[in-house]
Amino acid sequence: MKTEFTSYSSEHALSQLIFPQSTGMKILRGIVVFVLAGIGLFVTASQIQRVQEKQDYRKDFLAIYTLTNAVAHGADPTLPIDDLARMYVDEFEGAAFPHPTPHPPTMGVLFLPLAMFPYPTAKTIWLVSQFGCLFLSIRMFDRAGGKRSSIWRVGFITVILQAWYPVFIDVSNGQVNCMVLFLLTGCWLALRSRRSWTAGVLLGLSLLVKQIAWPVLILFLFKKDLRACLATTLTIFFGYIIAGVMVGFGRLYSYFTTILPAIANLYQANPWNLSLWTLGKRMFEGTGVDPETGATFEIVTQPFFPSVVMSTIVFYFIPILCLILAAALIWKFLDSDWSFALLLCCSIILNPLSWPHYFVLALFPLFLIIRRLRENRFPPFETNLSIIIIMFLLPNIFVWKKLAAWAAGGFSATNGILTLPFAPGLLLLGPTFALCALSGLLVYYQIQSKNLQRNERVES
């Protein structure tokens, strides 16, 4: 349903740019399109070049490739990634990842064909597949608006999105979030068209690839969509049964009881972990020191004051409170589109590990907001509010690092390690706070939609 907002005091500049009437605005739009396309193509070319670097093994794709080979050859997938790389990657030397992969063994089952190819070829195949998943995600969302989808427009958006840091790092490092976005967009479309079984299977597949979008199950439960819940449960169940048969149920048990907790504990101290679960540690213990080895990361943040008890309380309280609040809002409004988008935001920041490339999933709520603004020809208040929030999502983590260093009184590193006081250190969570603001914007639009529906019922 088209949402009609109330603030139409004047036409926004974006509306004049996207719906140009004058020759001058048409020329300006052409220049903007040309510049954006140029930036996107440059970044895309650099990604392709990075993939062709045969000796660069410090890529997340190494974990995926070694996992698929371990599953294919019956090896132990819970071994450290470096050990598996020495077994299955030619010319691998040195150290890249000394710990086991946090990816579930089911990922190795789903991507088993990658084990048929040598590492450089598999990297290229993976790059193409990630581009394809992002392209198809945009195309599905574009077609959901009820208009004819243009392949050229979708391709243009796919290219310019390569300049956004989460997409760039996800594609160039060989991560899986573009594929997860594709599965979740398909899940959303199936849910909109009341194809509950398809929606459930697609959500289940996304969880077999990466256990991140579990909050979407809340929407299934609140809508009392038992078929979607059952389809998700069965997909996950049979996925892990197959994985257990292939790698051994003992290793599967070890993955959940030993590997996952150890990896989560290791990266709780990483300053680039953007999860809300790190707030307790940031506030009352500080980050940047490996809890196992005592080694320091490139950034060390100091606590507000040291307290293990308060760290533990905040560790659980903040994420649980956010989840309860999101669930209460969804229960109140139960709008599939906005609720789905809100739960994807929760999926990003409520995962115990949340790296910058996880923010690829934020493309769904961003697309939803932009589509609604475009349908209403960019009402000024809502458009300006959206622009402000999006501007805070644009900077990469290195910009936030420089801002934190500036807030701390200047960029001064000792032995290559930057130490930040508590308050400036919170700036490293800039993307997380921006995503929280985006969630608030989704709630605002959800309220607008609900009010519009109520007014329509009164008028009828």
Protein Blocks (a to p, Z undefined) as FASTA:
>chain_A
ZZddfblfbccfklmmmmcfbfklmmmmmmmmmmmmmmmmmmmmmmmmmmmmmklmbbfk
lmmmmmmmmmmnopafkbcfklmmmmmmghiahjfblcdcfbdfklmmmmmmmmmpcfkl
mmmmmmmmmmmmmmmmmmmmmmmnopacdfklmmmmmmmmmmpmklmmmmmnopaklmmm
mmmmmmmmmmmnopaklmmmmmmmmmmmpcfklmmmmmmmmnopaklmmmmmmmmmmmmm
mmmmmnopklmmmmmmmmmmmmmmmmmmpmklcbfklmmmmmmnoghiafknopacfbdc
ddfbdcfklmmmmmmmmmmmmmmmmmmmmmmnopaklmmmmmmmmmmmmpfbacfklmmm
mmmmmmmmmmmmmmnoopfklmmmmmmmmmmmmpcfklmmmmmmmmnopacdeehiacdd
fklmmmmmmmmmmmmmmmmmmmmmmmmmmmmmmmmmmmZZ
